[in-house]
Structure formats: structure tokens, C-alpha cells
Amino acid sequence: MTPSCVAFNQQQRFIGEGAINQASMNPTNTIFDAKRLIGRKFNDQVVQDDMKLWPFKVIAQSDANNTKKPVIVVNYKDEEKHFSPEEVSSMILSKMKDIATAYLGTEVKNAVVTVPAYFNNEQRQATKDAGTIAGLNVLRIINEPTAAAISYGLDQKLTSGKVETKKNVLVFDLGGGTFDVSVVAIGKDAFEVKAVSGDTHLGGGDFDKRMVNYFIAEFERKHNKNISNNPRALGRLRAACERAKRNLSSTPETSIEIDCLFDGIDFSTTITRARFEKLNLDLFQNCLVPIDKCLKDAKMEKSEVHEIVLVGGSTRTPMVRQLVQEFFNGKELCQGINPDEAVAYGAACHAAVLTGTMGMKSHVLSDVTPLSLGINLHYGNMRFIVPRNTTIPTKMNDMVYTAYDNQSSVTFWVYEGESLIGDENHYLGEFTLEGIPPAPVGVAKFNTVFEIDSDGILTVSAEELDTRNKNQVIITNHSARLSKQDLVRMVKEAKRYKAHDMSFKEAIEAKNELEKYVNEVRKKVRVHGTNIDKDDKRKLGDAIERTQQWLDWNNVFGEANKFDRKTQLLKKISEPIFKKMRKSDDNVATKIEVVELD
């Protein structure tokens, strides 16, 4: 439930709830939606569209291949910092690592990371890079709906003791930024993904944006002022809209109250569930398209789906649940698992199987390719060789021919995607076959083989049949999309930021200890002042005043040892005085006791 949000100010870095809590006051340095940027190019249309609504700045930065990648710009400790989406994701993963380590009492080094089912190869690689930067060994990257299906299947075993053979489960996963649908056949100790579909750019955040735009227009209509270019006002409005959206899941109407939203003007309004549903109706209906597509790919009718499992916080929206239920002719939706925890629970169970821990019984997990794979032919069209939703591991081949007379070499460009035009798909890699004997167009034949193993490693090879000349390229989800130099640099920077966070935390603790001791000394002087020598009392009062003034003018930019030194200095002055005071009290007590004896 930790928000995927990172923020920076002039003193420290915030991750999770801390970042959310200060977002309205520091919008330009608060980063969210990194998942929508990871593995994408700067000129992608979805990136360009999102940039218009984000309060933080995104710029283009060329990599070693001269490809423009999106980079997030923030101001941290009076310096402009540039962070790749992988670095931001790694900060969130590092936070998860710290939470797990604190809970277990031992360091966590390995991880299973879930991603949207419709993530392409590059987005998966970038996610693995984020794990590496966070200091994690990513054992496996699995699809979120697949993890939810594992959670559902294990829950059925725990409650009923068994799972029906080949029980078809449709997992509907609608989160904050992405949407996935999977059909999974669950049997005895087996989870077979039949088909996946979805939209990596549809989720609760899009519902919030519709509300934000609606209220921007309302504010302008009421007060004749446009707040769309004010990041702070937009940040506060966005937070209010998200709260309103959550409220509308359980109430027919909710109010929005924001003090001094813009130019000192308070904003007070209400929104009904009916209005919210009207604003987002097309987005809700878009959720049904991947369901239909997924069922067709799985060659399955609606009636063959035994259970519909909803996961992700946005599935609490009543209209979403209603549309899904109506799509399946009124079939009851599964309410048995927690939509917020299902994906993480399933991933953890799969991690236990991979590592053989906790006596977890092994299960067989067979996944599918989310996107079609093929090669870009000479004329620019895409030759599909591995159709989407093909069960992996798999091995498929196809014949291709030379494109013109006397061709001496052929380059094979490997892509993934569904467009018939090769260049509109996502480029994966390439290789070239040399030394082809001169021949008329179409005479030389090449057997092109696509092989994917259980770890998702894709090997593409081509062999010229007459000469047996062969070459290949290996494309793996486990290879780094970032260069080794970039990874090393980012790992070092991540350690440096973490060290600064720890230093900041220690400084705060040391400051609190100093403030606590100042208050203790002040209290003792107030209570026992009559027993303290007049000069000592003045000396102690001066020391307290100097320390308090130093505290008032010094924040936690300093190191912890500065506060520790001030604490020790005050103790050096106060403790001898208190010791003298106690000794004086003891002498008085002894005299009284002697008088009584006499």
C-alpha cells in the first residue's frame, strides 16, 4: 500500500507516504507515474500527452545509441538533478526492501517483481535494471494478473482444500496507471496462462485527470481564473480529486473543500457519482475491449469462465464492477481476495517456490508472450513469427527470401508488437548474414527460428538453406537495457542517496536528543532552583539559553555529531552542578537525621 511516489526538497528525500503528504506544497519536485515512463522513448505520444499534466519537468536525454529517453528534472538541495525512470523506480524498490528487512530482522537480497502483463521487452528490462540499482537480485519478473491468479488459486486450496481441474479464471487488474486482463487455467499445482491483454496507459490516474479538468473548467467559470499553469494549485486539486474518487466508491455524493486554492480564493464544490461516471464513461467502457480480445485469443466463450477475479484499487469503482458483471451476463464477481494485496501475495508465494523456502509446495507456471514477435521485412511490413499469447517456452520458424537480385547479405530486424508496419512496433535487436551466393530475387531461402525459453530469453537465428550459413541474436529480459557504465553509476548514486537519508535521520534523532536534554535541564532548574548556588544557577541559565538559541538557528543540514557535541557540552556544564546540588541535599538530609537521633 506504499504509494509509488518520490519527492525532494532542500533538505531530504521522501519516499511513499512522506512524498504524498508534502506533494501539494512541493509539486514540481514530487515524482509519480514513473511506471508510465519506464522503458519508453521521449517522443512516444503517451509520454508527450502525460507531460502536459505532470507538475514535474521531463526532458529528453540521448543514450549511447542516440535514442532520446525521458529524464525527470527536480531541484534537490539547491541543485538541479536528473533522474531516469529506472532510478525513481529503484528508490521505491529500495523502500520496499527496507520495510521487508525491518519486518524480518534480516537483510532481503532477492526479489520477484511484478509488471503489467502488457509491458514490452524493454519495459521489463528497465524494471529489472531498477531492481539492480536498488541492490536487489531479481529472480523473476512475472505478470501482475498471473501473480493474482496464483494468489486466488492458493486461496482456494486453503479454504476448500482443492482446486477444480482446469478451472478457468479471468483476472481483471485495474490499478492506478495500468490495466491488464488475463485468462488463467488453474489445475492441481499448475497455473497456465491462456491469454493476456490490456492497456499500459489506463487506470485510476486517468479517472483523476478527468475530474481535475472538470474542476479546472468549473473554477474558471466561477472565478474567471485559469489554474492549469499553476503546479501547486493543480497538485492540491489532484489530491482532492483522488480522495473524492475513493469516497464515491461508497457514497453517492462527496464534497471538495480547498482553502486558498488560487489567488487567495477558496474552492468549494460537490460531485455526484453519476457525474463522475459520466466524465469517465468512455474510459470505463474501454476496459471491456481487452476482455473481449483476451477471450478471443484464448479461444474461449464467456460461459467457459468459471471465476472473475478483480484486483487493483480501481476495481472498487462501482461502474467498473457493474460493466464487467454485465459483460458476463450478470455472473457474480469473486469477492474472496483482497484487491490491494493479491498481486503481492501471489508474487511472494512464487518467490517461495523459486527459492524453496517455507516448505512451499512447487507449482508449475506457464506464461505467454504478451506481444507478437517477428521481423521487419525489406519493404517495411512486419512478418509475424510468434503470435501474441503463445505459451512459453516455445520454438517457431518461418521461411523468408532475398528481396532483390544478387543480394550478398541480409539483415534481420527483430520487433515486437501488433502493427503490420514493422517500424511502428518495438525494436528488439538485429543481426546480419553475410556471404550469400549471388542469385535472382527470391531464390535464396532462410529458415528463421524464434525460440523463447522459460526465463523469457528470446533467441532469433537464421540459416541460409543452400550454404548452411547461420547467425543469431539473443534478446533477454535479464540483460540490462542501461549500459554497464550507467548501471554502475546509478548504483553508486543510489548508495550515496541512501547514505544521505541515513545521515539526515541520525541528525534528526541527535537534534531530538539535544532538545530533550535541554528541556530536562530547564525542568530541574525550575524544580530545584532553590538548592542550586546562585552563580551556578546563572551559569546554567546562560548555557541553556545559548544552546536553545543555537537550536533555533540550526536545522538538520548539519551532521549528527554537531548536535552530539552540543549535548555533551551542555552535560559538561550541567552535570557537575547537579552533582553538587545532590551532594548538598544529602548533607542536609544527614544533619536532619542526626538531630532526630539526638
C-alpha positions as CSV (number, residue, x, y, z in Angstrom):
1,M,0.0,0.0,0.0
2,T,3.0,2.3,-0.1
3,P,2.4,5.0,-2.8
4,S,4.8,4.8,-5.7
5,C,5.9,8.4,-5.2
6,V,9.3,10.1,-4.6
7,A,9.9,13.7,-3.6
8,F,12.9,16.0,-2.9
9,N,13.3,19.3,-1.1
10,Q,16.2,21.4,0.1
11,Q,16.9,19.0,3.0
12,Q,15.9,15.5,2.2
13,R,14.3,12.8,0.0
14,F,10.9,11.4,0.7
15,I,9.5,8.0,-0.5
16,G,6.0,6.7,-0.2
17,E,3.6,8.3,2.3
18,G,6.1,11.1,3.1
19,A,6.2,12.1,-0.5
20,I,2.4,12.2,-0.8
21,N,2.0,14.2,2.3
22,Q,4.1,17.1,1.0
23,A,3.1,16.9,-2.6
24,S,0.7,19.9,-2.6
25,M,3.4,22.2,-1.2
26,N,6.2,20.9,-3.4
27,P,4.5,19.7,-6.7
28,T,7.4,20.3,-9.1
29,N,9.8,18.1,-7.1
30,T,7.3,15.3,-6.4
31,I,7.5,12.4,-8.9
32,F,4.8,9.9,-9.6
33,D,3.7,7.8,-12.6
34,A,7.3,6.7,-13.2
35,K,5.8,3.4,-14.3
36,R,4.3,5.1,-17.3
37,L,7.7,6.4,-18.3
38,I,9.9,3.4,-17.7
39,G,11.1,1.7,-20.9
40,R,9.6,4.4,-23.1
41,K,11.1,6.8,-25.6
42,F,10.7,10.6,-25.1
43,N,8.9,11.1,-28.3
44,D,6.2,8.4,-27.6
45,Q,2.8,10.0,-27.9
46,V,1.7,8.8,-24.4
47,V,4.7,10.5,-22.8
48,Q,4.1,13.7,-24.6
49,D,0.4,13.7,-23.6
50,D,1.2,12.9,-19.9
51,M,3.8,15.7,-19.8
52,K,1.1,18.3,-20.2
53,L,-0.5,17.3,-16.9
54,W,2.5,16.4,-14.7
55,P,3.7,19.1,-12.4
56,F,7.3,17.9,-12.6
57,K,9.6,18.5,-15.6
58,V,10.5,15.8,-18.1
59,I,13.3,16.4,-20.7
60,A,14.9,14.3,-23.4
61,Q,18.4,12.8,-23.0
62,S,20.2,10.8,-25.6
63,D,21.7,7.5,-24.7
64,A,24.7,5.7,-26.2
65,N,22.6,4.7,-29.2
66,N,21.5,8.3,-29.7
67,T,18.0,7.3,-28.7
68,K,16.1,10.1,-26.8
69,K,15.0,8.8,-23.4
70,P,12.8,10.7,-20.9
71,V,14.6,12.1,-17.8
72,I,12.9,13.7,-14.8
73,V,14.3,17.0,-13.5
74,V,14.0,18.1,-9.9
75,N,15.7,20.5,-7.6
76,Y,17.4,18.8,-4.6
77,K,19.5,20.8,-2.1
78,D,19.7,23.8,-4.4
79,E,21.0,21.6,-7.3
80,E,19.2,20.5,-10.5
81,K,19.2,16.7,-10.6
82,H,18.3,14.4,-13.5
83,F,16.7,11.0,-12.8
84,S,15.9,8.3,-15.2
85,P,12.6,6.4,-14.6
86,E,14.7,3.4,-13.6
87,E,16.3,5.4,-10.8
88,V,13.0,6.6,-9.5
89,S,11.6,3.1,-9.6
90,S,14.7,1.8,-7.8
91,M,14.1,4.3,-5.0
92,I,10.6,2.8,-4.4
93,L,12.0,-0.8,-4.6
94,S,14.7,0.2,-2.1
95,K,11.9,1.5,0.2
96,M,10.2,-1.9,-0.1
97,K,13.5,-3.6,0.6
98,D,14.0,-1.5,3.8
99,I,10.4,-2.3,5.0
100,A,10.9,-6.0,4.5
101,T,14.3,-6.0,6.1
102,A,12.9,-4.2,9.2
103,Y,10.0,-6.6,9.5
104,L,12.0,-9.7,9.1
105,G,15.1,-8.6,11.0
106,T,17.4,-9.8,8.3
107,E,18.6,-8.3,5.0
108,V,16.5,-9.0,1.9
109,K,18.6,-9.5,-1.2
110,N,16.4,-11.4,-3.7
111,A,13.1,-10.3,-5.2
112,V,10.3,-11.3,-7.5
113,V,9.0,-8.2,-9.3
114,T,5.6,-8.0,-10.9
115,V,4.9,-5.9,-14.0
116,P,1.8,-5.2,-16.1
117,A,1.1,-8.1,-18.5
118,Y,1.3,-5.8,-21.5
119,F,4.8,-4.5,-20.7
120,N,7.0,-4.9,-23.7
121,N,10.5,-6.4,-23.6
122,E,12.2,-3.1,-23.0
123,Q,9.9,-2.1,-20.1
124,R,10.6,-5.4,-18.4
125,Q,14.4,-5.0,-18.9
126,A,14.1,-1.4,-17.4
127,T,12.2,-2.8,-14.4
128,K,15.0,-5.3,-13.8
129,D,17.5,-2.5,-14.1
130,A,15.6,-0.7,-11.3
131,G,15.9,-3.8,-9.1
132,T,19.7,-3.9,-9.8
133,I,20.1,-0.2,-8.8
134,A,18.1,-0.9,-5.6
135,G,20.6,-3.6,-4.7
136,L,18.2,-6.5,-5.4
137,N,18.8,-9.7,-7.2
138,V,15.6,-10.0,-9.3
139,L,14.9,-13.8,-9.5
140,R,12.0,-13.4,-11.9
141,I,9.7,-10.8,-13.4
142,I,6.2,-12.1,-13.7
143,N,2.9,-10.5,-14.9
144,E,0.7,-8.9,-12.3
145,P,-2.5,-10.8,-13.2
146,T,-0.6,-14.1,-13.2
147,A,0.5,-13.3,-9.7
148,A,-3.1,-12.6,-8.8
149,A,-4.2,-15.9,-10.3
150,I,-1.6,-17.7,-8.1
151,S,-3.0,-15.8,-5.1
152,Y,-6.5,-16.9,-6.0
153,G,-5.6,-20.5,-6.6
154,L,-3.7,-20.8,-3.3
155,D,-6.6,-19.2,-1.5
156,Q,-9.0,-21.8,-2.9
157,K,-6.7,-24.5,-1.7
158,L,-6.5,-23.1,1.8
159,T,-10.3,-22.6,2.0
160,S,-11.6,-25.7,0.2
161,G,-8.5,-28.0,0.2
162,K,-8.6,-28.4,-3.5
163,V,-8.9,-26.7,-6.9
164,E,-11.1,-28.0,-9.6
165,T,-9.3,-29.3,-12.7
166,K,-8.9,-26.7,-15.3
167,K,-10.8,-24.0,-13.6
168,N,-10.7,-21.0,-16.0
169,V,-10.2,-17.7,-14.1
170,L,-10.3,-14.3,-15.7
171,V,-8.2,-11.8,-13.8
172,F,-9.2,-8.2,-14.2
173,D,-6.4,-6.0,-12.9
174,L,-7.1,-2.2,-12.9
175,G,-4.6,-0.2,-10.9
176,G,-3.6,3.4,-10.7
177,G,-1.8,3.6,-14.0
178,T,-2.2,0.3,-15.9
179,F,-4.8,-2.2,-16.9
180,D,-4.4,-5.9,-17.6
181,V,-6.7,-8.9,-18.3
182,S,-5.5,-12.5,-18.2
183,V,-7.3,-15.8,-18.6
184,V,-5.6,-18.4,-16.5
185,A,-6.4,-22.2,-16.3
186,I,-5.8,-23.3,-12.7
187,G,-5.4,-27.0,-12.1
188,K,-3.7,-29.1,-9.5
189,D,-0.4,-27.4,-8.8
190,A,-0.5,-25.8,-12.2
191,F,-1.2,-22.3,-13.5
192,E,-1.4,-22.0,-17.3
193,V,-1.9,-18.5,-18.7
194,K,-4.1,-18.9,-21.8
195,A,-4.1,-15.2,-23.0
196,V,-3.3,-11.7,-21.8
197,S,-4.4,-8.3,-23.0
198,G,-4.6,-4.8,-21.6
199,D,-3.6,-1.2,-21.7
200,T,-0.4,0.1,-20.1
201,H,-1.9,3.6,-20.1
202,L,-5.3,3.2,-18.4
203,G,-6.0,3.3,-14.7
204,G,-7.3,5.3,-11.7
205,G,-4.9,8.2,-12.5
206,D,-6.8,8.7,-15.8
207,F,-10.1,8.9,-13.8
208,D,-8.5,11.6,-11.6
209,K,-7.4,13.6,-14.6
210,R,-10.9,13.8,-15.9
211,M,-12.1,15.2,-12.6
212,V,-9.2,17.6,-12.4
213,N,-10.0,19.0,-15.9
214,Y,-13.7,19.2,-15.0
215,F,-12.9,21.3,-11.8
216,I,-10.4,23.5,-13.6
217,A,-13.2,24.5,-16.0
218,E,-15.6,25.0,-13.1
219,F,-13.1,27.2,-11.2
220,E,-12.5,29.3,-14.4
221,R,-16.3,29.6,-14.9
222,K,-16.9,30.7,-11.4
223,H,-13.9,33.0,-10.8
224,N,-12.7,33.8,-14.3
225,K,-9.2,32.5,-13.4
226,N,-7.2,29.6,-15.1
227,I,-5.2,27.5,-12.7
228,S,-4.0,25.0,-15.3
229,N,-0.5,26.5,-15.3
230,N,-0.1,26.6,-11.5
231,P,1.6,23.4,-10.4
232,R,0.8,23.9,-6.7
233,A,-2.9,24.6,-7.3
234,L,-3.0,21.6,-9.6
235,G,-1.3,19.3,-7.1
236,R,-3.8,20.3,-4.4
237,L,-6.7,19.8,-6.7
238,R,-5.4,16.4,-7.9
239,A,-5.1,15.2,-4.3
240,A,-8.6,16.3,-3.5
241,C,-9.9,14.6,-6.7
242,E,-8.3,11.3,-5.7
243,R,-9.9,11.5,-2.3
244,A,-13.2,12.3,-3.9
245,K,-12.9,9.3,-6.2
246,R,-12.3,7.0,-3.3
247,N,-15.3,8.4,-1.4
248,L,-17.6,8.0,-4.4
249,S,-16.9,4.2,-4.3
250,S,-19.0,4.1,-1.2
251,T,-21.2,7.2,-1.2
252,P,-23.4,8.7,-4.0
253,E,-22.0,12.3,-3.5
254,T,-19.0,13.9,-1.9
255,S,-17.7,17.4,-1.5
256,I,-14.3,19.1,-2.3
257,E,-13.1,21.9,0.0
258,I,-9.7,23.5,-0.7
259,D,-8.7,26.7,1.2
260,C,-6.9,29.4,-0.9
261,L,-6.6,27.2,-4.0
262,F,-5.5,30.1,-6.2
263,D,-5.0,33.8,-5.7
264,G,-6.5,33.5,-2.2
265,I,-9.8,32.1,-3.5
266,D,-11.3,29.2,-1.6
267,F,-12.8,26.4,-3.8
268,S,-15.9,24.6,-2.5
269,T,-17.9,22.2,-4.7
270,T,-19.6,18.8,-4.8
271,I,-19.6,16.0,-7.3
272,T,-22.0,13.1,-7.6
273,R,-21.2,9.5,-8.5
274,A,-23.4,10.0,-11.6
275,R,-21.3,13.0,-12.7
276,F,-18.1,11.1,-12.1
277,E,-19.3,8.1,-14.1
278,K,-20.4,10.4,-17.0
279,L,-16.9,12.0,-17.0
280,N,-15.2,8.7,-17.3
281,L,-17.8,6.5,-19.1
282,D,-15.6,6.1,-22.2
283,L,-12.6,5.0,-20.1
284,F,-14.8,2.5,-18.2
285,Q,-16.1,1.1,-21.5
286,N,-12.5,0.9,-22.8
287,C,-11.9,-1.7,-20.0
288,L,-14.2,-4.1,-21.8
289,V,-12.3,-4.2,-25.1
290,P,-9.3,-6.1,-23.7
291,I,-11.6,-8.6,-22.0
292,D,-13.2,-9.4,-25.4
293,K,-9.8,-9.6,-27.1
294,C,-8.4,-11.8,-24.3
295,L,-11.3,-14.3,-24.6
296,K,-10.9,-14.5,-28.4
297,D,-7.1,-15.1,-28.1
298,A,-7.8,-17.8,-25.5
299,K,-10.5,-19.3,-27.9
300,M,-12.9,-19.2,-25.0
301,E,-16.6,-18.2,-24.6
302,K,-17.9,-16.1,-21.7
303,S,-19.7,-19.1,-20.3
304,E,-16.4,-21.0,-20.0
305,V,-15.0,-18.6,-17.5
306,H,-15.7,-20.1,-14.0
307,E,-14.5,-17.1,-11.9
308,I,-13.9,-13.4,-12.4
309,V,-11.3,-12.1,-10.0
310,L,-10.9,-8.3,-9.6
311,V,-7.6,-6.9,-8.4
312,G,-6.2,-3.4,-8.1
313,G,-7.7,-0.5,-6.2
314,S,-9.6,1.0,-9.1
315,T,-11.8,-2.1,-9.3
316,R,-13.6,-0.7,-6.3
317,T,-15.3,1.8,-8.7
318,P,-19.0,0.7,-8.8
319,M,-19.4,1.4,-12.5
320,V,-16.4,-0.7,-13.4
321,R,-17.7,-3.7,-11.4
322,Q,-21.2,-3.2,-13.0
323,L,-19.9,-3.1,-16.6
324,V,-17.8,-6.2,-16.0
325,Q,-20.7,-8.1,-14.4
326,E,-23.0,-7.1,-17.3
327,F,-20.4,-8.2,-19.9
328,F,-20.5,-11.7,-18.3
329,N,-24.3,-11.7,-18.3
330,G,-24.8,-11.0,-14.6
331,K,-22.2,-13.5,-13.3
332,E,-21.2,-12.9,-9.7
333,L,-17.7,-11.4,-9.2
334,C,-15.2,-13.1,-6.9
335,Q,-15.0,-11.2,-3.6
336,G,-12.7,-13.6,-1.8
337,I,-9.3,-12.0,-2.1
338,N,-8.1,-8.5,-1.2
339,P,-7.7,-6.5,-4.4
340,D,-4.8,-4.5,-3.0
341,E,-2.8,-7.4,-1.7
342,A,-3.5,-10.2,-4.2
343,V,-0.7,-9.4,-6.7
344,A,2.0,-9.1,-4.0
345,Y,0.8,-12.2,-2.2
346,G,0.9,-14.3,-5.4
347,A,4.4,-13.0,-6.2
348,A,5.6,-13.8,-2.7
349,C,4.3,-17.3,-3.0
350,H,6.0,-17.8,-6.3
351,A,9.2,-16.4,-4.8
352,A,8.9,-19.1,-2.0
353,V,8.6,-21.8,-4.7
354,L,11.7,-20.4,-6.6
355,T,13.8,-20.4,-3.5
356,G,12.4,-23.5,-1.8
357,T,11.6,-21.6,1.4
358,M,8.9,-22.1,4.0
359,G,8.1,-25.6,2.7
360,M,6.0,-24.1,-0.1
361,K,4.9,-26.8,-2.5
362,S,6.1,-26.3,-6.0
363,H,3.6,-25.3,-8.7
364,V,4.0,-25.2,-12.5
365,L,3.7,-21.7,-14.0
366,S,3.4,-21.4,-17.8
367,D,3.1,-17.9,-19.1
368,V,2.6,-16.4,-22.6
369,T,4.1,-13.8,-24.8
370,P,2.1,-10.6,-24.3
371,L,3.0,-9.2,-27.8
372,S,3.6,-10.8,-31.2
373,L,7.3,-11.3,-32.3
374,G,8.6,-11.1,-35.8
375,I,11.0,-9.4,-38.3
376,N,10.8,-6.2,-40.3
377,L,11.0,-7.2,-44.0
378,H,12.7,-5.2,-46.7
379,Y,9.5,-3.5,-47.8
380,G,8.7,-2.3,-44.3
381,N,6.0,-4.8,-43.5
382,M,6.0,-7.0,-40.4
383,R,6.4,-10.7,-40.7
384,F,4.9,-12.2,-37.6
385,I,6.5,-15.5,-36.5
386,V,5.4,-15.9,-32.8
387,P,1.8,-14.7,-32.4
388,R,0.8,-13.0,-29.1
389,N,-0.4,-15.2,-26.3
390,T,1.8,-18.1,-27.4
391,T,2.7,-20.3,-24.4
392,I,6.3,-20.3,-23.5
393,P,8.7,-22.0,-23.7
394,T,8.2,-22.2,-27.5
395,K,10.1,-22.6,-30.7
396,M,8.7,-21.4,-34.1
397,N,10.1,-20.9,-37.5
398,D,9.2,-19.3,-40.9
399,M,10.8,-19.0,-44.3
400,V,12.0,-15.7,-45.8
401,Y,13.6,-14.9,-49.1
402,T,16.0,-12.4,-50.6
403,A,14.4,-9.1,-51.5
404,Y,16.4,-8.2,-54.7
405,D,18.8,-9.8,-57.2
406,N,22.4,-10.8,-56.3
407,Q,21.9,-9.9,-52.6
408,S,25.1,-10.8,-50.7
409,S,23.9,-10.1,-47.2
410,V,20.6,-10.0,-45.3
411,T,19.9,-8.1,-42.1
412,F,17.2,-9.4,-39.8
413,W,15.5,-6.7,-37.7
414,V,13.6,-8.2,-34.7
415,Y,10.5,-6.4,-33.5
416,E,7.6,-7.0,-31.1
417,G,4.1,-5.5,-31.4
418,E,0.9,-5.8,-33.4
419,S,1.3,-3.2,-36.2
420,L,1.5,-4.5,-39.8
421,I,4.2,-1.8,-40.3
422,G,7.5,-3.0,-38.9
423,D,8.9,0.3,-37.7
424,E,5.7,1.1,-35.7
425,N,6.5,-1.8,-33.5
426,H,9.1,-2.0,-30.7
427,Y,12.6,-2.8,-31.9
428,L,14.4,-5.6,-30.0
429,G,17.6,-6.2,-32.0
430,E,19.2,-7.2,-35.3
431,F,21.8,-9.5,-36.9
432,T,23.3,-9.9,-40.4
433,L,24.0,-13.0,-42.6
434,E,27.0,-12.4,-44.9
435,G,28.4,-14.4,-47.8
436,I,25.2,-15.2,-49.6
437,P,25.8,-16.6,-53.2
438,P,24.6,-14.3,-55.9
439,A,21.1,-15.3,-57.1
440,P,17.9,-13.8,-58.5
441,V,15.4,-12.3,-56.1
442,G,13.5,-14.8,-54.0
443,V,15.9,-17.8,-54.8
444,A,17.9,-17.8,-51.6
445,K,15.9,-19.2,-48.7
446,F,16.4,-18.6,-45.0
447,N,14.9,-20.6,-42.1
448,T,14.2,-18.0,-39.4
449,V,13.8,-19.5,-35.9
450,F,12.4,-17.8,-32.8
451,E,13.0,-19.7,-29.6
452,I,11.9,-18.5,-26.1
453,D,12.9,-20.4,-23.0
454,S,11.1,-20.5,-19.6
455,D,13.0,-17.4,-18.4
456,G,11.8,-15.3,-21.3
457,I,15.1,-15.3,-23.2
458,L,14.5,-14.9,-26.9
459,T,17.0,-16.4,-29.4
460,V,16.5,-15.4,-33.0
461,S,18.5,-17.3,-35.6
462,A,18.5,-17.5,-39.4
463,E,20.1,-20.1,-41.7
464,E,20.6,-19.9,-45.5
465,L,19.5,-23.4,-46.6
466,D,22.0,-23.9,-49.5
467,T,25.2,-22.8,-47.8
468,R,24.1,-23.5,-44.2
469,N,25.4,-20.1,-43.3
470,K,24.0,-19.2,-39.9
471,N,23.8,-16.3,-37.5
472,Q,21.7,-15.3,-34.4
473,V,21.0,-12.7,-31.8
474,I,20.0,-13.3,-28.2
475,I,17.5,-10.9,-26.6
476,T,16.9,-11.4,-22.9
477,N,14.6,-9.9,-20.3
478,H,17.5,-10.3,-17.9
479,S,20.0,-8.3,-19.9
480,A,20.5,-4.6,-18.9
481,R,18.8,-2.0,-21.1
482,L,21.1,0.5,-19.5
483,S,24.8,0.4,-20.3
484,K,27.1,-1.2,-17.7
485,Q,28.6,2.3,-17.0
486,D,25.1,3.8,-16.4
487,L,24.2,0.9,-14.1
488,V,27.4,1.2,-12.0
489,R,26.9,5.0,-11.8
490,M,23.3,4.7,-10.7
491,V,24.1,2.0,-8.1
492,K,26.8,4.3,-6.6
493,E,24.4,7.3,-6.6
494,A,21.6,5.2,-5.0
495,K,24.0,4.2,-2.2
496,R,25.0,7.9,-1.8
497,Y,21.4,9.0,-1.6
498,K,20.6,6.2,0.9
499,A,23.7,7.3,3.0
500,H,22.4,10.8,3.0
501,D,19.0,9.7,4.1
502,M,20.5,7.8,7.0
503,S,22.7,10.8,7.9
504,F,19.6,13.0,7.8
505,K,17.7,10.6,10.1
506,E,20.6,10.4,12.5
507,A,20.9,14.2,12.6
508,I,17.1,14.4,13.4
509,E,17.5,11.9,16.2
510,A,20.5,13.7,17.6
511,K,18.7,17.0,17.5
512,N,15.7,15.5,19.3
513,E,18.1,14.2,22.0
514,L,19.6,17.6,22.4
515,E,16.1,19.3,22.7
516,K,15.0,16.6,25.1
517,Y,18.1,17.2,27.3
518,V,17.7,21.0,27.2
519,N,14.1,20.5,28.5
520,E,15.2,18.2,31.2
521,V,17.9,20.6,32.5
522,R,15.4,23.5,32.3
523,K,12.9,21.5,34.3
524,K,15.4,20.6,37.0
525,V,16.4,24.2,37.4
526,R,12.8,25.2,37.8
527,V,12.0,22.5,40.4
528,H,15.3,22.5,42.3
529,G,16.4,26.1,41.7
530,T,16.4,27.0,45.5
531,N,19.1,24.3,46.1
532,I,21.4,25.5,43.4
533,D,24.1,28.0,44.1
534,K,23.4,31.5,42.7
535,D,26.4,31.6,40.4
536,D,25.9,28.0,39.3
537,K,22.3,28.9,38.5
538,R,23.3,31.9,36.4
539,K,25.9,29.8,34.6
540,L,23.4,27.0,33.9
541,G,20.8,29.5,32.7
542,D,23.3,31.1,30.3
543,A,24.2,27.6,29.0
544,I,20.6,26.7,28.4
545,E,19.9,30.0,26.6
546,R,23.0,29.6,24.3
547,T,22.0,26.1,23.4
548,Q,18.4,27.0,22.8
549,Q,19.5,29.9,20.5
550,W,21.8,27.5,18.6
551,L,19.0,25.1,18.2
552,D,16.6,27.8,16.9
553,W,19.1,28.9,14.3
554,N,20.4,25.5,13.2
555,N,18.4,22.9,11.3
556,V,19.2,19.3,10.3
557,F,21.5,20.3,7.4
558,G,24.3,19.7,10.0
559,E,25.7,16.3,10.8
560,A,24.5,14.4,13.8
561,N,27.9,14.9,15.6
562,K,27.3,18.6,15.8
563,F,24.2,18.1,17.9
564,D,26.0,15.4,19.9
565,R,28.8,17.8,20.7
566,K,26.3,20.5,21.9
567,T,24.6,17.8,24.1
568,Q,28.0,16.8,25.6
569,L,28.9,20.5,26.1
570,L,25.7,21.2,28.0
571,K,26.2,18.0,30.0
572,K,29.8,19.1,30.9
573,I,28.3,22.3,32.4
574,S,25.1,20.9,34.0
575,E,26.2,17.5,35.5
576,P,28.8,18.9,37.9
577,I,26.2,21.5,39.1
578,F,23.5,18.8,39.6
579,K,26.1,16.6,41.3
580,K,26.9,19.4,43.7
581,M,23.2,20.0,44.3
582,R,22.6,16.3,45.1
583,K,25.6,16.3,47.5
584,S,24.2,19.4,49.2
585,D,20.8,17.7,49.5
586,D,22.4,14.6,51.0
587,N,24.3,16.7,53.6
588,V,21.0,18.4,54.6
589,A,19.3,15.0,55.0
590,T,22.2,13.7,57.1
591,K,22.0,16.7,59.5
592,I,18.3,16.3,59.9
593,E,18.8,12.6,60.7
594,V,21.4,13.4,63.4
595,V,19.2,15.9,65.1
596,E,16.4,13.3,65.3
597,L,18.8,10.8,66.8
598,D,19.9,13.3,69.5
